[in-house]
Amino acid sequence: MSVQESLYGPQSPGQAFKLDENALVEYIEALEDMTDGAIALDETAGLKQIYRRKNLDSMRLLARYYGGNNS
């Protein structure tokens, strides 16, 4: 998915949370660290893309984010 799609697409995070490109990129970079690279941001030929490199357990990710101990 492109960063532009994530910012300006209908019902996108950028529209829902009124994010600018810098804020969205910061959040994606934080997600990349939190998910050990499962979600990654890559820029090729000036086009920023968001990739899901491996499957995620969404409940585990939320528990980790909110400080839960559901390992």
Wavefront OBJ file of the C-alpha trace (Angstrom):
o trace
v 0.000 0.000 0.000
v 1.360 3.421 -0.817
v 1.816 6.100 1.814
v -0.315 8.398 -0.349
v -3.164 5.870 -0.279
v -2.815 5.630 3.507
v -3.002 9.405 3.791
v -5.698 10.382 1.326
v -7.708 7.276 0.477
v -11.319 6.970 1.614
v -11.508 5.762 5.233
v -7.699 5.753 5.460
v -5.778 6.341 8.709
v -4.557 9.674 7.345
v -8.115 10.891 6.845
v -9.523 9.365 10.032
v -6.800 10.810 12.272
v -5.938 13.924 10.207
v -2.296 12.873 9.814
v 0.254 14.555 7.616
v 2.877 12.530 5.760
v 5.591 13.054 8.383
v 3.346 11.842 11.211
v 2.218 8.779 9.256
v 5.807 7.860 8.373
v 6.808 8.187 12.048
v 3.971 5.850 13.076
v 4.881 3.307 10.394
v 8.540 3.396 11.455
v 7.473 2.820 15.076
v 5.314 -0.106 13.922
v 8.286 -1.516 12.051
v 10.273 -1.567 15.306
v 7.378 -2.908 17.356
v 6.642 -5.736 14.901
v 10.301 -6.683 14.339
v 10.004 -5.782 10.664
v 6.694 -7.520 9.954
v 5.386 -4.138 8.798
v 7.958 -2.111 6.893
v 8.269 1.170 5.054
v 10.308 1.183 1.858
v 11.030 3.930 -0.644
v 11.879 2.997 -4.209
v 12.151 5.520 -7.031
v 10.601 8.196 -4.808
v 7.495 6.127 -4.041
v 6.982 5.281 -0.372
v 5.257 1.948 0.173
v 4.091 0.099 3.285
v 4.664 -3.650 3.232
v 3.478 -6.493 5.433
v 6.432 -8.864 5.306
v 4.979 -11.571 7.574
v 1.728 -12.370 9.339
v 0.902 -10.646 12.608
v -1.098 -11.646 15.625
v -3.137 -8.459 16.051
v -4.217 -9.212 19.627
v -0.629 -9.827 20.682
v 0.450 -6.601 19.007
v -2.273 -4.632 20.826
v -1.364 -6.257 24.152
v 2.283 -5.350 23.602
v 1.375 -1.780 22.688
v -0.839 -1.276 25.731
v 1.611 -2.982 28.075
v -0.350 -6.183 28.590
v 1.380 -9.433 29.386
v -0.511 -11.656 26.906
v 2.586 -13.185 25.303
l 1 2 3 4 5 6 7 8 9 10 11 12 13 14 15 16 17 18 19 20 21 22 23 24 25 26 27 28 29 30 31 32 33 34 35 36 37 38 39 40 41 42 43 44 45 46 47 48 49 50 51 52 53 54 55 56 57 58 59 60 61 62 63 64 65 66 67 68 69 70 71
